């Protein structure tokens, strides 16, 4: 038996299923952030998102959201050393969705900017479990997403898993 966490994927609206309005809005938000960063004298290299969703990890006492972000890039995303997350912006065209910009810092001088649209009230079924001799029935829960866990995937299918341990306001 492996010690790796079992990740059960509960699909939400995937990027290919989201309408053209969403894709355009996401691109506008990304472009706006690139311009803002350039205006303050810094640079980022924007990436396009191919697909996204939330994977539920039930291995801990409380279910955790893992933010799966598939990016249209050949870059080796395992080289990401730090992920910075912008404050969330409510998506105006669909309730219970937020948007953030992810800054992916590598050893390269210019970090990447990746857009991410995610559902804020994802309901999942927590499986039946047994702890210390007690059985707990499966139940529906609303998954809390603290935007700390990420699974980044490039267009070649290479995966990289990250956890943000603490946030700092800048």
WOQUISUL-V747978 format. One record per residue. N is the residue number from 0. RES is the residue in three letters. OMEGA is omega in whole degrees, 0 to 359 (* if undefined). BURIAL is I if it has 24 or more other ideal C-beta (glycine too) atoms within 12 Angstrom, else O. Layout:
BEGIN
N/RES/OMEGA/BURIAL
N/RES/OMEGA/BURIAL
END
This chain:
BEGIN
0/UNK/182/O
1/UNK/176/O
2/UNK/180/O
3/UNK/179/O
4/UNK/176/O
5/UNK/181/O
6/UNK/179/I
7/UNK/184/O
8/UNK/175/O
9/UNK/185/I
10/UNK/171/O
11/UNK/177/I
12/UNK/178/I
13/UNK/184/O
14/UNK/182/I
15/UNK/179/O
16/UNK/180/O
17/UNK/185/I
18/UNK/182/O
19/UNK/178/O
20/UNK/179/O
21/UNK/180/I
22/UNK/178/I
23/UNK/181/O
24/UNK/178/I
25/UNK/179/I
26/UNK/178/O
27/UNK/180/O
28/UNK/179/I
29/UNK/179/I
30/UNK/180/O
31/UNK/180/O
32/UNK/177/I
33/UNK/179/I
34/UNK/180/O
35/UNK/180/O
36/UNK/177/I
37/UNK/181/O
38/UNK/180/O
39/UNK/173/O
40/UNK/178/O
41/UNK/179/O
42/UNK/172/O
43/UNK/176/I
44/UNK/184/I
45/UNK/175/I
46/UNK/175/I
47/UNK/178/I
48/UNK/178/I
49/UNK/186/I
50/UNK/176/I
51/UNK/179/I
52/UNK/180/I
53/UNK/175/I
54/UNK/179/I
55/UNK/177/I
56/UNK/181/I
57/UNK/185/I
58/UNK/182/O
59/UNK/178/O
60/UNK/178/O
61/UNK/179/O
62/UNK/181/I
63/UNK/176/I
64/UNK/173/I
65/UNK/184/I
66/UNK/181/I
67/UNK/182/I
68/UNK/177/I
69/UNK/185/I
70/UNK/180/I
71/UNK/181/O
72/UNK/174/I
73/UNK/184/O
74/UNK/175/I
75/UNK/185/O
76/UNK/175/I
77/UNK/179/O
78/UNK/176/O
79/UNK/181/I
80/UNK/183/O
81/UNK/174/O
82/UNK/174/I
83/UNK/185/I
84/UNK/178/I
85/UNK/173/I
86/UNK/182/O
87/UNK/176/O
88/UNK/177/I
89/UNK/177/O
90/UNK/189/I
91/UNK/187/O
92/UNK/179/O
93/UNK/181/O
94/UNK/174/O
95/UNK/172/O
96/UNK/176/I
97/UNK/179/I
98/UNK/171/I
99/UNK/169/I
100/UNK/176/I
101/UNK/173/I
102/UNK/182/I
103/UNK/184/I
104/UNK/176/I
105/UNK/176/I
106/UNK/177/O
107/UNK/183/O
108/UNK/182/O
109/UNK/179/O
110/UNK/177/I
111/UNK/172/I
112/UNK/180/I
113/UNK/176/I
114/UNK/178/I
115/UNK/177/I
116/UNK/185/I
117/UNK/179/I
118/UNK/184/I
119/UNK/184/I
120/UNK/184/O
121/UNK/177/I
122/UNK/180/O
123/UNK/176/I
124/UNK/177/O
125/UNK/184/I
126/UNK/175/O
127/UNK/179/O
128/UNK/178/O
129/UNK/178/O
130/UNK/177/O
131/UNK/177/O
132/UNK/179/O
133/UNK/177/O
134/UNK/177/O
135/UNK/180/O
136/UNK/175/O
137/UNK/180/O
138/UNK/177/O
139/UNK/178/O
140/UNK/171/O
141/UNK/185/O
142/UNK/175/I
143/UNK/180/O
144/UNK/180/I
145/UNK/178/O
146/UNK/180/I
147/UNK/184/O
148/UNK/183/I
149/UNK/169/I
150/UNK/180/I
151/UNK/182/I
152/UNK/176/I
153/UNK/185/I
154/UNK/176/O
155/UNK/179/O
156/UNK/178/O
157/UNK/185/O
158/UNK/175/O
159/UNK/184/I
160/UNK/183/I
161/UNK/172/I
162/UNK/175/O
163/UNK/185/I
164/UNK/176/O
165/UNK/178/O
166/UNK/174/O
167/UNK/174/O
168/UNK/177/O
169/UNK/*/O
END
